[in-house]
Every structure is written in structure tokens, then in C-alpha cells.
Amino acid sequence: MTSSILRTEYPRPQFVRPDWQHLNGTWEFEFDDERAGDNGLWSSGQKAFSRQIQVPFTYQSKLSGIGETGFHDLVWYKRSFAIPEEWARQRIILHFGAVDYQATVWVNGRQTAYHEGGHTPFQADITSALLDGENTVVVRAEDFSRDVTLPRGKQYWKEDSASIFYTRTTGIWQTVWLEPVAELHIKKLKLTPDIDRNEIQIRTFLNHDPVCCKAEVRIDIRFKDEYLATTSFSMDHAEEARTIGLHDFNDHGLGRWWSPERPNLYDVTVTLFVNGIQEDQAESYFGMRKIAVEAGKVMLNNRVYFMRLVLDQGYFPDGILTAPSDEALKQDIELAKQMGFNGARKHQKIEDPRFLYWADRLGYLVWGEMANAYAYSEEYVRKVTAEWQEAVERDYNHPSLVVWVPLNESWGVPNILIDKRQQRHALAMYYLTKSLDDSRLVISNDGWEQMTTDLVTIHDYEWRREELTERYSSLERTLEGDPHLRELFVGGTAYAGQPVLVTEFGGIAYKKSDWEGWGYSGADNDEDFLVKLAGVIEPLLQSPHVQGICYTQLTDVEQEINGLLTYDRAYKVPLDKIRQIVAGKVI
């Protein structure tokens, strides 16, 4: 079985260069259950592998062309490639969007990269390893399917998916690609908007200090093809920051600020000149957006804002963690907006950057959440903190991303109620995130057993309307304790006036045919489903204390059939009916 789907869209939409070449498509592939590859020097590229796989889909997925879901924790990839002639005399960078979980990379038998972490990108300068003509890249990917201390999200540690846990992914699951750069080049940008001052801070990073030459950067900012600002400055070090005023309008921000209702974006071009000659240029964009808590209220752009979110697992029937196409990522956002949601909590998955690109473009709030482990250990702490830092770094510039969630429901810290180390870990993750990004809100442990947190979040799968109405009728009743018999706060922490949001609820299982499977509550037919949906949403919308909701969930996932849509994104009930309920209108 082979796949005809090829992912060809640009993989890094927040930092775009015109020249690039993807390496998606057919690769040679081998399971290494006997662990023969290391001693057999498979890294040399001389061994012919017996299978083929379609990258970037993991072997467990149908779109990979293999579709086997058993345990194969060590796998190998190989393919050949050639460097375009016009890239001569440039440095060549090999990029991997994500490889689950450990990856070692060789080019022409020389090791060029090693990375640990299943959801975040890495790259390598492979110039010195290249040959004239054909080159060979080999990837060794190792997963640890049964290790419950591994940051894995919803991937099950048993062979067959069950309950709320799904099929595992092993190996390459995001785009592999090549890019030519100059010897001295722009490494990255960090864009921080300030709507109160109407300014954008742009931090420009080079790959090293310009010690042997004169380097100058020019920044051009546009809005809908209208040039608004240009500034040039010398790069005396590898990092320089400039703050640029956007004195281009006076309409209280409603015309050009970013929000789900008005997803306005500014375009940025950053050009690097070395000794007066243009050596590099990159395109980016930003949104003038502010997320904050003031006087106990969630504020978007200095206005009280009610978050109507949907829980989005980011799984696909034939690709598992990998969307079959860019259009599929866009469609999930469009369908959610059609149902009246203004954002999503991406649950237990650091999503493909293309999803965030479409959220930026279409106007869709995103909560970025770490793929958690299930048990605590010192090694877990090392792994999760390292990968989380990479995730925050990767997604810093996206205006759609407004909240960080490093921990969920005490996953990875199951004894946080009494274990001081686990309490300190949750606290450390909160402050670590704040130290990297103080422009967004951070939740220490979504759902219950929270330490210091910007938002108090509650998970509540009660389905009886009258019980929900009573529970959320007063702040005191709401804060009495988690409905799942968990404390809302641990470690001596107490409520300090933060906004209260119900960030998991609903979970009503239903599909057109007779339904069998896992769900928090169930419906018998279309009418019953809509009545029960209104019964869980309306009490929260009517509560004077709840400032945001996140309904579980956008789609069915494998055996979990409590989505508003089926796994293949078909409607269960008319979307306009759902939209009326989400908006608080009586149907």
C-alpha cells in the first residue's frame, strides 16, 4: 500500500525564505526490533532497507503506506537527495519539524544531528558532510512506547488504543526539508507587540557575532501592502532589538488590532546586508494583540473577553498526529468557527506550526499545551522542561496563541496533593514559562490541584442542567472543590481573585448509528443531543462568575465518540444549531 498524498506546503510560516526543498515522500524504511542497526552500521547508508514509507506519516498511520500499530520502538529511514546548483557556495540546513521521540541523523555516513523530544523541531548545518551529486540521509528514530514518564500526550502505552488514549506515533511526523543560507544569516526573529504604546519590538538574531564584517539589518513593516515603517541599524552582536512605533491610525485599535473577530496582521521583511551586499532576507508577520488579566477579568486588547473554546486533540483518521493536508488543518478551524467557537485548547499536543498559521490568518484563539507524561521522575523533569522550552520558543510569535498550559490534570505529577517535589515542579513550570514569555497567560495545572496560576480552571463533566446551574450560581459554591473530588489548589496555594473558566466539560457521546464506546454522558438521537448540549453549555454561559468555557470536544477520536463532529469531520447535527447554543441563544 502506498500513499498518493504529499505534504508540500511551507513548513515554517512565521519565518519564510523563498528557497527551500522538502524531502517528504518515499523513503526507505526498516523496523529494527532486534536492534541490529547500530552494530550493523546502518548509519553509513550502505544497507538497503526492505520497506518504503511515505514521510511525514508515521508507520502506524495508513497514509504512511504501512499502517502497522504494534510495538516497533526502533526504526530507520533512508533517502537520497541532491543539492540544486543555484545553492552552490551557501550553507545547507537540514530541518526536521518533529520526530518522535529520539532522533539521530547522518548525512553520507557522518552524524550531523541528535535530538530528544517528540513534538519540537531541530536542524543541522550539513554543508561539510555533503558530496557532489547524490547524497544520502539516514535517520534513526527511537521511541519508548511503554515508558509512562515520557512526555507523550494521548499516545497509549499499551498496544491497542482504549478509552481516552490513542494510537502511538513513532518516528518522523512533520516535514523534512532543506534550506540554503549565507555564511552569516538571520537565525530567528522574536516579535513582541505593545498595543498600549502602539509599538512592536523586534529582536533580530544572527547565527553568530559579525566579527569579520560589517553587518546591517533593515526592517520593513507593511499593513495590507501599505508601507508603514522602515528602520535600519548595525548588528554589532548576534542579537539586537529595536522598538518601532506604528503611528499609522487613531481608531482605538479596532481597525488594525488582532482578534478572532478582526484577525489583522502586519507583514515584516527583515534584510541582512554584509559589507553593503544583501546576504539574507526573511518574511514574517505579527498581530497587535494583548492578552491579560485585570481586576479578575480576562482581557483581550484591554476589553473583557469571553473565551468560547473547543477541546481539539489534533488527531486524524489516516494520519494520526499528522494532518493529511494543510487544508485539513484549516478546515478544523473553519468548522469550529462555524459552530460559534472563537478558539481551541490544543489538548496534549504541540501542534504543527501550520495550524497556528491558519489560526493567525482566520482569527482563532489557541491555548498551547504540552504533551504530558503520566508518572513523575527526575528524568521526566529533565525531558519535559527541555522540550517545553523548545515549544515556547517555536511558537512565540503567533498572535493566536494566548495561553500556555505546561501541565494538565496532574499528569506527570500524580501525587501533587501531598508531594512537595511535584508541587514545586508545577510551580517551576509556571515560572519557567513566564521567564521565557511574560506576554501570555500561564496555567500551572489545568483542571485541578493548581499552584500559582493566572487562570483558575475547572474540569466538570456533570451533565445535569440543574446541578450545573446550582454549582456555578455563586463563586463560593464554584470554588468549594473540584467536582471530580480533587482540590482546586494544593501546596498552601489559595484563590487570589483570578478569572474562573471551565476548561473541560460536556463530552456527550453520540453518532448517527448505534453508538458504542467511551463517553462521559450519552445522547440517543439528534434532538436529545441538542437538548443535552444546551443543558451543559447554558448554565455556564449564564453564570456570573465563569469567564470562559472549553467544550469537550471538536471531533471523535478513534473509540472516543464524544465529538461534535465524527472522526472524519462529518456533521452529527446541523452546525447552525450548535452555533446558537454556543452563542447562548435558546433553540
N, C-alpha and C positions, 0 to 999 in steps of 0.2 A: 504494500500500500504506500502510495506517495501523495504528497500534498501539492496542490496547484496554487496555494496561497503563498505570496511572497511579501513580507513587510519591507517597504521601500521608502517610507516617509522619513524626514529628517529627525534623528533621534534626540537631539539636544536643542529644543526650540527656544530656550532662553539665551542661547549664545551660539549664533549661527555664522558659519563661514560658508562661502559659496562652493568651495572644492571639498568633496568628500566622496567616499566609495563604500557602500555597505558590503559586508561579507555574509549576509543572510543567504539562505538557500540550502543546497545539498552539501552536506559534509559527510565524510567517512565517520563511522561510529563503532564503538565496541564496549560491551559490558566487561568489567574486569572483576568478576566475583571471586576469582582465585588469586587476585592481587599479583598478577604476573607482570604487569606493565612496567613497574619500576626497575626490577631486575632485568627485564627483557629489553630495556632501553627503548620503549615505545616513544619516548620523547624525541628521539632522533628523527622521527618522521619516516623511517625506512619500512616500518611494518605496515602492511595493507590490512585495514580493518574490514571486518566481514559484513558490516551493516551500513546503511545510509540513514541519515536523519535530516529533517528539514529544520534548520535553525531560523528563528529563535524559539522553537517549540520544544519542550522537554519530552523525553522518551515516553513518559506516562500519557501524554496527550495524543489524541487521534491525529491532529494536524502535524505532528512530528513524522508521521508515516510509520510509527512503531506501535504506540498505543498499548504498552505493557505496564501494568500497575504494581507488579511485585517489587520486592526489595532488590535493588541493584545500586548500592551506595557509592561504587567507584566506577566512573565511566570516562571514556576517552573520545576526543574529537580530532579530526584532521581535515585540512583542505589546503589547496594551493591557491596562490594569488600572484598577480603581477602589479607592479607599480607603474602608473601612467608616465609616459615620457616627460610630460609637462611638469611633473613633480620633481624632476631632477634637481639636485643641489638644495633640496629642502629637507627638513627633519620630518620623519614619518611617525605619526602617533597611531597606535592601535588601541581602540576603545572597546570596552565591554559594558553594556548597560546594566546587566546583572547576571550573576552565575551563582547558583545555589548548590553548595554552601562555600566550600573552599575551592579555589581555582589556582592552578599553576599553568603558565603559558610559556611555550618555547617557539622560537622562530628559527628555522633552519638548524635545529638542534641546540640552540643557545637559549637558556632561560631568560625571559625578559620581564616576567611579572609573577607576583603571587598576591592573592587577595583572599581575605576571610570576611564573610558576611553575605547573606543570600539575596539582599534587596538593593544594594547600593553599587554605584559604578566604580570602575577603575580603568586605568590607562597605562600605557608604556611607550616610551620612545624606543622604537625598534630599528632605528636607522643603521646602527652599527652591525646589526645582525642580518641585514638584507644582502641579497645577491643580485647580480644582473639577471634579468629574465624571471623565471618562475621561482617563487618562494613557497615554503611550507610552514604552516602554523599548526601546532598541536596543543590541545587543551586537556589537562587532567582535572576533572571535577569530582570532588568527594563530598558526599552528604552523610548525615548521621541520623538516619531515619528514626531510630529508637531512643535517641537522647532527648529526654524531656527538659534538660537545662539549655537546650539550643534555642535561640530566638527563631521561631518557625511560623508563628501565626496560627492559622487554622489547619495546617498540614498535620494529618493524623500520624501518630507513632505506631499504629497497628496497620496491618497490611490492607484491610478493607475499610473504606470510609464508613462512618456511622455517626448518628446523632448530629451534633453541630460541627463535626470535624470532617475534613475533606481529603481528596486525593493529594498525595505529596507531589512535589516537583523537585527534580534533581538535574543540575547542570545549567546550561545556557537557556535563559528565558527572556532576555531582551536583546536588542540589536547589537551585532558586532560590526565595527566599521573602522575605516582608515581615514586619516586626515593629514594633509601636508601643512607644515608651519615653518616659519622662518627660524633662524638660529635664536634670535631674540623675538619673543612674541607675547601677545596678551594671553595670560593664563586663565583669568576669570574676571568677572565684574560682580560687585555687590551694590545693589540699588536699594536705598532706604528713603522712602517718601516722607515728607513732613507737610501735611495739609494745613496745619496751623500757621506755618511760616510760608507756605506755598513754595517749598523748595524740595529739590531732590539731591540727596548725597550720593555721589558715585565714587566708589572705591575701585581703582584700577590696579590689577596685579599683573606683573610680568613674570616670566618663568625664572628670571634671575636678575640680580642687580646689573644695570647697564654700565659696567666698569670700563669697557673698552671703546665706548662710542657715545655719541650724543643722542639721547632718545627724547622724543617729544610726542605727546598724545593730543589729539584733537577729538572733542566730543561734540556731536551734533544731535540736537533733540527736535523732534517733529511731532505734531499732532494732526492727524488726517492730512498728511502731506504738506502742512504748513510749517515752515521752519520757525522755531521759537527761540532757540538759544544755541550759541556756539562758543566753546571755550577751548583754549589750547594752553598746555603747560609742559614744563620739562619733567621727565621722570628721572629723578636723581637716585631713587631707590626702587626696589622691586614692587613697592606698594605706595601709591599716592592717592589722596582723597580730595575731592572737590565738591563743594556745595553750590548748586546752580539755582538761581531764582527763576520762577516761571511766571513772570509778570505779564500775563497774556489775557487775563479775563477778570471780571469782577461780578460774578453772579452767584456768590456764596458756594461755589464748587459744584452746583447741581449740573452744570453743563459738561464738566470735564473730570470730576472725581469718579473713581471706580466704585461700583456697587453691583449687586445682581440685577438691579433694575436698569442701570446705565453702566455697562462694562467698558468704560472709556480707557483706552490705552495710548500711551505715548511711545513713540519709536525712538531708539537710540542707535547711533552709529559711532563706534569708537575706532579711531585710526591711529596706528603707531608709525611714526617716522623715525628712521635711524640714519643719522648724518644727512638729514634732509630728504631721504628717499623713503617712500611708503613701503613698509615691510609687512604690515598685517592690518586687517580690518575685520571687525566683528559687528553683527547686528544683534540688538536686544530690544527689550521693551519693559515698561513699568506701568503701574497704575497708582494714581494718587488716592491712597486709601488708608484709613486709620481704624484700628480695632482697639477698644479699650473698655475698662470698667470704671464708671464714675458714679459715685453715690449709690453703689449697689446695683447699677443698671448696666446691661450690655449696650455698648455704644458703637455704632458704625458711622464713621465720618461725623462724630460729635452729635449724633442723633440716636435716640433709643431705637433698638432694632430687635425684632423678634425673629429668632432663628427657627425655620421650619425645615428640618433636616431629615434625610432618609439614610438608614444604615446601608452601606454599599460594600459588599465583600470583595468585589472585583474579580469574580470567577466567571469563566466562560465554558460552555459545554464541551467544545472541541479543543480548546487551548489551555484550560485550567487557569493559571495565573496570567497567561499571555493572551491578550485580546487578538481575535483573528485578523483584525484590521484597525486602522486608525479611525475609520468610520464607526466601528463598534464602540470605541471609547466615547466618541462624540455623541452617538445615539443614546447611550446610557444617561448622559447629562440632559439631552433634549427630552427624553421620556420623563425624567424626574421633574423637570421644569413644567412639562405639560400637566403633571399631576399636582402642581402647586407648590413644590418644594423649592426652596432657594439655596439649598446646599446639601452636602453629604458628609457623613463621618465615614471616611475610608477605613474599614474595620480590619485590623490585624494584617495590614499590608501596606508597604511603602509602594505607592502606585507608580506606574510608568509615567515619565515626565510628559508624555503626550496627553495624558488625561488632564494634568494640570494646565497644559497649554489650552485645551478646549474649555476648561473651567474659566481661565482668564478671559478667553475670547467671548464666551457665551454668557458670562455672568453667573457664577455659581460658587458659593462658599464651600471651602473644603477644610475639614479637620484632618490633619496629618497624624497618623497613629503608627507606632512601632509594631512590628510583628513580634509578639512576646513569646517567651518561654513559659513553662508550666511549673518548674521547680527552681529553687534557689541554690546557688553555689558560688564560690569565689570566681570560678571560671566563667560562669554565667554573667557575673557582673562585668568582667573584663570584656566579654564579647558584646553584650548588649550596649554598653556605653560607647564602645568604639564604633559600632555600626550606626547607632543613633546620631552620633556627631556627624557622620558622613551624610545621613539623611537630611539633617537640618541644614548642613552646608549646601547640599544639592538643590534644595527647594526654596532657599531663602528669598529669591527674587520674585516668586509668584504672588501677585496680589490676591488671588483667590484663596490662598492658604491663610487662615486667620487664627487657628488654634492648634497647638501641639499636644499630643496625648502619648507620653512615653510609656505609660502603664495602663492596663485595663483589667478591672475586676480582680485585682490582686494576682493576676497570672505572673508567675516568676517569683512572687513574694507571698506564698500561700499562708504563711504564719505571721503576717504583718500585724495582726491584732496584738500579739504578745512578744514578738521577736524584735528587739531593738535594732539589730543589724538590718533587718528588712525594712523597718520604718525609716532608718537613716538612708537606705538605698533609694526609697521613693522620694525622700526629701532631696537627696543628692541629684536625682534625675530631674526634679523640678528646677533646682538652682543651676544645674549644668545647662539645661535648655535655655534658661534665662540669660546665662552668661554668654551664650552663643547668639541669642536673638531676643532682645528685650522689646521688640516691636509687636510681638504677638502674645496672646493669652496662653497659659500653660495649665494643664490639669495634672495633678500628681498621680492620681489613680482613679480612672474613670469608673463611676458606678457605685463605689462604696469604699470604706476603710481608707479615707483620704488623709494625707498630711497637708502641709501648706499647699494651697491651690487657688487659682484665680477664679475658678467657677466651681460651685458645688453641683455635682452631677449625680443623678439617681437613676438606677435601672429598676423598672417596675413593670412586671408582666401580668398584673392584675387585669382581668377582662370585664369585671362587673362595673357598669357605669356608676351605680350608686356608691360603691366602695371608693372608686377613684374620686368622685365628686367630694365625698367627705374627707378623704385623705389630703386633698390639696386645697381645701377650703380655707385653711389658716396656715401661716408659716410655722407656728409651733407644732401643729399636727404633722406637717410635711417633714420637719426635722427630728421627729421623735426617734426615727431609726429606719434603716433600710427595710423595705417590705420583704426582702429575702433573708431576714433575720441576721443581717450584718450591720455593724455600726457604720454610721456615715463618716465618723472621724476616729482616728487612733493616735496613740503616742502622745496623749495630752493636748492634741490639737482640738480646737473648738470652732464653731461657726463664728465668722467675723464679718458678716454682712455681705458676703459675696452673692452674686446672682445665682439663682437656683434654676437648673434645667433638668428635664427628664430625658436622658440621652439614650435610653433603650426602653421600648415599650411596644405593645401590640403583639407582633409575632403570630398573627391569625393565619392558621394553615387552611388553605383551600385551593382547589383546582377544578377544572370543568368536569373531569371524570371522577370516579370514586377515589377519594384520597386516602392514602396510607402513608404513614411516616411520622416524623417528629414535628411537633409544633407546640407552642405554649397554650394555644386555645384553637378551636376549630369552627368552621362555618360549613353549612350544608348546601347552600346554593347562593346565587348572585345576591338576592335580596337579603338573606341572612348575613352574608359577608359585609355588605354595605352598612347594615344596621350595627353590626359588631365593630366595624371600623369607626363609625361615628361615635359609638359608645366608649371607645378608648381615647379618641382624639379630642372630642368636645370638652370633657371635663378638664383637660389640661389647658386648652385654649381659654376656657372660662375662668381658670384660677387666677386670682390677682397676684400670685407670687411666682408662678412659673414663667420664665423669660425665654424659654426655647424648648423645642422638642426634637427628638430623633426617632422616627418610626422604624421598627424592625419588620421588614427590610425591603430593599428595592426589588430583588428577584429571588426566586427559588435557587437553591444551590444544591445540586446532587439530591440526596434524600431529604434535605431540609426544604419543605414546601410551603414556607410561610411568607413568601414574597408577594408583593403587589403585582408582579409580572412573573411569568413562568421562566424557567432557566434559559429558554431560547428567546426571551424577551417578547412573548406574545401577551396580549391583554387578557386578564381574567375577568375584569368588569370594565365598563367604559371609563376612560381616563377622566372625562369631564365630571363624572360622579365623584371620583376620588378628589379631584381639584376642589369641588365645592366643599367637601368635608374638611380638607386641609386648610381651606380659607376660613372655616368656621361658619359656613352657611348651612342652614337647615335644608336637608334634601327631602 
